[in-house]
Amino acid sequence: MAELLPRLQEFYHQDLGYISRRTVLYILGHLPLDPDQLIPIFTEASQDRVPNIRLILCKSLNRLRSKMDISPFTPILQVLSDDPDNDVKYFALQALD
């Protein structure tokens, strides 16, 4: 699994449109990786201009709650809980519960 993360990060940063970023976040939401490895890409995703990317991030973090402690991501979720997009805000608050 250690070799998968760099490939996913590379795919995330390719300029293939938001679908590639969305796909990577969806995959990461199913992998119980070390939070320290995920913080950089999740922080970047939390600032994405596309609301759907921020939404998928919140859903992925919510999914990871059953696999790992997501408290290292609390600052990211707190920022997203004030997102201008209502869906992002809703799912960020749900992940914080």
C-alpha positions in Angstrom: 0.0 0.0 0.0 3.0 2.3 0.6 3.6 2.5 -3.2 0.0 3.3 -3.9 -0.2 6.6 -2.2 2.5 8.3 -4.3 0.8 7.1 -7.5 -2.6 8.4 -6.2 -1.0 11.8 -5.3 0.5 12.0 -8.8 -2.8 11.2 -10.4 -4.5 13.8 -8.2 -2.1 16.5 -9.4 -2.4 15.7 -13.1 -4.5 18.3 -14.9 -7.2 15.9 -16.0 -10.1 17.9 -14.5 -11.9 17.5 -11.3 -13.0 13.9 -11.9 -9.4 12.7 -11.3 -9.2 14.6 -8.0 -12.6 13.3 -7.0 -11.6 9.7 -7.8 -8.5 9.9 -5.7 -10.3 11.2 -2.7 -12.9 8.5 -3.1 -10.2 5.8 -3.1 -8.4 7.4 -0.1 -11.7 7.3 1.8 -11.5 3.5 1.6 -7.8 3.1 2.7 -6.8 3.1 6.3 -3.5 5.0 5.8 -1.5 6.9 8.3 -3.1 10.4 8.8 0.2 12.1 8.5 0.4 10.8 4.9 -3.1 12.0 4.1 -3.0 15.5 5.7 -1.2 17.2 2.8 -3.6 16.0 0.1 -6.7 16.4 2.3 -5.6 20.0 3.2 -5.2 20.8 -0.5 -8.6 19.2 -1.4 -10.2 21.3 1.4 -9.2 24.4 -0.5 -10.3 23.2 -4.0 -12.4 25.7 -5.9 -14.8 22.9 -7.0 -17.4 22.3 -4.2 -17.8 18.7 -5.3 -14.2 18.0 -4.4 -14.7 19.4 -0.9 -17.9 17.4 -0.6 -16.2 14.1 -1.5 -13.4 14.9 1.0 -16.0 15.3 3.8 -17.7 12.1 2.8 -14.3 10.3 2.6 -13.4 11.5 6.1 -16.7 10.4 7.4 -16.1 6.9 5.9 -12.7 6.7 7.4 -14.1 7.3 10.9 -14.9 3.6 11.1 -11.3 2.6 10.2 -9.2 5.1 12.0 -9.0 8.0 14.3 -9.8 11.1 12.2 -9.0 13.6 14.9 -5.9 14.8 13.1 -8.3 16.1 10.4 -10.5 18.1 12.8 -9.0 21.4 11.7 -9.8 20.6 8.1 -13.4 19.7 8.9 -13.8 22.7 11.1 -12.9 25.0 8.2 -15.2 23.0 5.9 -18.1 23.3 8.4 -18.2 27.0 7.5 -18.0 26.3 3.7 -20.3 28.5 1.5 -21.7 25.3 -0.1 -24.5 23.9 2.1 -23.8 20.3 1.2 -20.1 20.6 2.1 -21.0 22.2 5.4 -23.6 19.5 6.2 -21.2 16.6 5.5 -18.3 18.3 7.4 -20.5 18.7 10.4 -21.6 15.1 10.1 -18.0 13.9 10.0 -17.2 16.0 13.1 -20.0 14.3 15.1 
